[in-house]
Amino acid sequence: MNIRKSWAQSFGKLVNGRFSALFSVLGLYIVLSFLTRIIFLIWSAKDAGFNLPYLLRAFLTGFIFDLAAGLSFLLLYAVYLLLFPKKWIGSLADKIFTYGYLSLILVITFFSLMAEFPFWDEFGVRFNFIAVDYLIYTYEVVSNINQSYPLPLIITVLMTLIIGTLILLHKTGTFRNTFSDKRSIRTRAAYALPVLLTAFLLLTVMKNKQADFSNNLVINEVGKNGVFSFFAAFRSNELDYDTFYPKLEEKEAYRLLKKTLLQENQHYLSEQGDDISRITKGANEIHPNIILVAIESFSGDFLKAFGNEDNLTPNYDSLASQSIFFTNLYATGTRTVRGMEALTLCVPPTPGNSIVRRPGNQGIFSIATILREKNYHPYFIYGGDGYFDNMNNFFGGQGFDIVDRDRGNPLSDKIETHRYNIADDEVSFENAWGICDEDIYKQAIRYADKSSTDNTPFFQFVMTTSNHKPYTFPEGKIDLPQGNRNAAVKYTDYALGKFIMEAQKKPWFKNTVFVIVADHCASSAGKWEINIDKHHIPAIIYNLSHEPKRIDRLTSQIDLMPTLLGYLGWSYNTALFGKDINQTKQGEERAFIGNYRTLGMLKGNLFTQIDDRKRVTQFRVSAKDQSFSEQKNLNKELVNETISYYQTASERFKNGKMKE
């Protein structure tokens, strides 16, 4: 009885004394984080499943993360409460600091929690490296938020929550207790030091990886804290393969790589272990102009050919019937820069940021290297400011001329290339991410005309933007209202059809091949860390002299351009990881699929997955719906092959071996 009474007295002093505001705000943050976790679990219940031990562990882990994040917010205030002179407690200065600091913490608390909902809606995860990247590009992101959401309403709700919380703390006597309790610094230390020590211990011991204890993405992400995840991503924006991932002995890794890379029509230039340079022998070589259109977020399931009944893509569907149509192609990643990396460097998705965004990515052996040897003039044509995601520096560093909406962001001093600005009078419609697809295609035609006049074969990498939130485009073009994904897809398809019609009127059309492919899918969230069906993308090669054909063989995004070069009959040297699917032996087809930290290879009906905790997992993939069932007995040969690709790709970039 005395123990219970003593505990009650101690608890009363805790919540009714100098530290009452601190513990009230901390408690509020933990409760709101718990409710957010519940909402996310209900939101994604179909992918979470019901595994009670896993759910309990996720919520327990989440509570610890919430406590760590909440305490980190209040560390400075705890030090202030400890050291502020006793005689000034309750003074104007004390009240100004307390109200000001707690208001700032409430802004961070409510804003971060509110921001997690649209992020979860789009990506199905807590804040990660994407959120970190977005901080760098304030113009695009702030404009996108303003165009996608009712910003005045959001600000009003945010301010209402903050003011309401302060009023509630006042009415419950929390502030009265904070300003009236004039305990000595020794007594205050008994409260402050445990807070500081607990915060230090949790921030030292807790790692975001500790929430990744299952193969279910939703369960893992529910167990995380958004703010903690954000700063974890900020600290580990680069992941060193050697440190975090399973490895083979280097000679063995290269031996396996060289064995699996070689096509039927190739031989190696050197017997050196880490030299993957190969001579490719072609026949009846032709040199048409090439326009590669990378369509933003263009999932395979938008197409009629893959079961969509909404008639969103009549133009793409029609072109596919006249083209080389890749029906079993998979994007390497979940972001535009991953698609760009796959289509130009033809390399598996190495961990961390895409090579497009990394320093030291200039002068890499790429498709541009081969094109320049064939005297092509390469262009990168983008409707936004190519400063975003380091696109301009990457493409400029590979020798592309840049066409974009130049907002004054300079290229690297090391890059020697031409940059052409899309002028205001050339734009009929523009949103946060760039000009509409119709306008970007007009730029493609303009520079195709220019190259044709100069009698120079050209290669264009055209990146579209209209199929991106806020899903806005010119009025009166299609029969769906703006502001939703289906409408944006239909407008994207409309603009593509119009582009092809305009191109057909040009004298250069007969000698131009069009490669039209998605950069990635519209969404990658699902039950698993990697969801294969959310990487399925369409690709076509249109206007070749070959008969239309469906390629149903498993193909990686990194194989698309080498396959095109095969159709063109080119002989060339290559150090690319991509392969011509038509020169690949039956049974050797594979696709590389990854995200920021988890990497995998699909081969046959097995998906081999490695991650940054050096774990290796293998799944049997259902032919019906591409769902996973984990394999207890690993196929060691596929494990080693998977590791060899990712290990050597990472090692080659890190040590400059990808350079031309």
BELVEN-V63221 format. One record per run of one state. SS is the DSSP state (helix for helix, strand for strand, loop for the rest). FROM is the first residue (numbers start at 1). TO is the last residue. Records with the same first field share a line. If there is no record, write none. Layout:
# BELVEN-V63221
SS=FROM-TO  FROM-TO
This chain:
# BELVEN-V63221
loop=1-1  17-19  44-44  49-51  84-85  89-91  124-128  137-137  149-150  172-173  181-184  206-207  212-215  223-225  236-240  245-249  262-265  269-277  281-288  296-298  303-303  307-313  322-323  331-335  345-354  358-363  365-366  374-376  383-387  398-400  405-418  422-423  427-429  432-433  436-436  454-457  464-484  504-508  519-527  529-531  543-548  552-554  568-571  575-580  584-590  595-597  604-605  612-615  622-627  631-635  655-658  660-660
helix=2-16  20-43  45-48  52-83  86-88  92-123  129-136  138-148  151-171  174-180  185-205  208-211  217-222  226-235  241-244  250-261  300-302  304-306  314-321  336-344  355-357  367-373  388-397  424-426  437-453  485-503  509-511  532-535  557-567  581-583  636-654
strand=216-216  266-268  278-280  289-295  299-299  324-330  364-364  377-382  401-404  419-421  430-431  434-435  458-463  512-518  528-528  536-542  549-551  555-556  572-574  591-594  598-603  606-611  616-621  628-630  659-659
